[in-house]
Structures are given as structure tokens and as C-alpha cells.
Amino acid sequence: MMAEDVSTEEVDGAAFQWDWVPNERLGPVSFRTPIGDYTKMLGLRLEHYPEVAGYKESHFKVSGVDIDIYTQDGLVDTIISREVFMCNDANVIESSMEELTEILGAEPDEKDELDLSEDDEAAPYQVLDYHALGIQVWLLDGKVESVSCSHDAETEVEPEADED
């Protein structure tokens, strides 16, 4: 039997405060930073993901909490949480539409309904996009089921070129 590279310490991502700062970070994970900065700290498990359109995209699961991190070219791009997403001292997950609006202090820029179930009786998902905040919220049966967050590329400031 071959020895596996397994840490003797059990890592639990639930031990972290998963507070959200728009276009900057969720919990200890900042957008556009190397995923390697978080691998050991969060006990990340790599899910198989193929190379797509000239860049490498990877998908990682955080140990102990239902949070997924997606990278592009080794940098954190998108984080999806189905368990904890703290904003203004409130967990957005499982909140109602009214509670969500109060917590975020904003209305969505776009709303859509998606019927992803093969069951004709199942309610469709409500998908809310908040472009400036860099989030997409999925509700099912009137409750937030997941939040996807990223950085807004339009808000990124490019370094100014030196004029000689």
C-alpha cells in the first residue's frame, strides 16, 4: 500500500468567518490571488476540470463547508457558497427575497427564472444578478439556495503607464 500525502491535522473551512466584501473577497479568500495561498489553510480538494479555451480553469471544494472555488490560470475567479455567505452580520443563505434586499441594501439588476427540474410540479429557480456587487443569487421556493460571487472586471483599475 502506498503512503498518501495526508495532513495529520483535520482542516475545517467552517472554522472561518465567511464574510463577503464586494468585488474583493469571501472570507479569507481574495479574488485574483493564487489558489495555492489557500490550499493547505482550507483543506482544498481539487475536482477534475478540463483545460478550456486556452486557459486553465480548476474547481476546488473547501473542507468542512459547502463552498466551491473556481480558478482561471491559477487565480481565484469565482466562489460559490451553499452554506454561509455573511453580509452585514447576516447569513444570506436561506433568507427570503425581502430579507435579501434588506441585507444587501440593493435591488437586482436582472431577474430570471430557470426550470431545471424534470418534475413538472417543481418550482423554478429565481436567478438574481447584482452586476456592480459581483454576485448572482439563486433562490428556490422563495429562499436563497446559493450565492456566486466574483470580482467586477469593470471596477478593476489598471496601473497607469509611466510617462517619460
N, C-alpha and C positions, 0 to 999 in steps of 0.2 A: 504494500500500500504506500502510495506517495504522500509525502507531507504537503499539506496545503498552507498557503500563506494566510493564516488566520490570526487576527489580533486576539490577545488574551483578555483584552478589555471589551466589554459589550458597549457599543455605541448606540445612543438613543437620541434620534433627532427631535423627539418630543420634549427633550430637556431644554431646548432652545426657545426663546421668545420669537415667534414668527410674526413680528410687527412689520408692516408694509410702509415704505417710503416711496411715493410715486416716482416712477422713472429712475429709481436709484437701487432699491434692494427689497428683498423679502427676508426677514430675519437676518441671519448672519451672511446671506448670500447676495453679493452685489452683481448687478448686470455688467456685462462686458469685462469680467475678470476671469482669469484662468480657473477652470473647473478643478484643477489639481490643488488649488488652495483649500478646497472643501472636502476632498475625497476621504481623508482619514477622520477629520473632525466630525463629519456627518455620517460616516459609515456608508458612503455611496456605493451602490451596486449598479454596474453598467448593464443596461439592457441592450441587446443587439439592435443595431441601427445601421443601415447601409449608407455608403457614400452617395450623395445626391448632388447633381448639377455642379460639379467642380469644387464643392466644399464638403467638409466632413461634418455631419450632424450626428450627435450622440444623445442618448436618453439615459438618465440616471435616476434611480429610486433612492430616497432618503430613508435610512434605517429608523424604524420605530414610529413613523408618522406618514400619512398618505400624501406625500409631496413628491412630485417629479420635476427634475431639472433637465432642460434641453439645452444643448450647446451647439454652436456653429464654430467650426475651426478652433475648437478647444476653449472657447469663451462662453460664459453663461449668457444665454439669449432669452429663454422663457422659463418661467416657473409656474407649475400648475398645482394648486392645493385643493384637496377634497376634505380636509380636516380642520385646519386652522389658518386663518388669514386675518390678523389683527389690524384694525384701523380705528383710530380714536378710542382706544381701550375697549373695543367690542370685536367679537369674532363674527366676521361677515358670513361664514358658512352656517347654513340653516336659518339665516334671517329671512324675513319676508321682503317683498318688494318695497313696502313702505319703510321698514326698518333699514333696508339697504340705502334708500335715498337719504334718510336721516343720517346714517353713519358716514356715507361718502360726502354728503353735502352737495350732491350733483345729480343731475338727470342724465340718462344715457344719450349718446349722440345718435345711436342706431338701435333699433329693436327688431328682432326676427323670431320666427317660430320654426322649429325643426321637428318633424315627426320621424324619429329614428327607430321606433318600435314597430315590430311586425304585428303587434296586437292593435286591432282597430279601436279598442276601448281605452288604450293608454293615452294619457295626456302628452301633448308635445312639449318639448323643451322650449323655454324662452331664452333667447340669447341677447344679452345687452352689451353693447360696445361703448366704452368710455375712452375715446381716442387720446385726448390730452393726458389722461391719467395712466394710459398704457395698460388697461385691463379689459378683460372680457369675462362676463359673469354668466353662468349657466344656471337657470332655475328649473326645477321640476316640481309640479304640483304646488307652485307658489312659494317654494323655499329654495334658497341658494344651495346648489349642489357642488359647484366648483368655481374657482376663480383662476384665471390665467393672467399672469402679469409679465410685462416686459418693459423695455425702455422705449420711449418715443424717439425714433431716429431723427425726427424733425426738431426735437428740442436739444439734440446734441450740438455742442459748439465746437467747431473745428478750430484748431490753433491757427492764429493769424500768422501769415508768412512774414518773415523779417524783410523789411525794405532796406536795401543797401544803397 
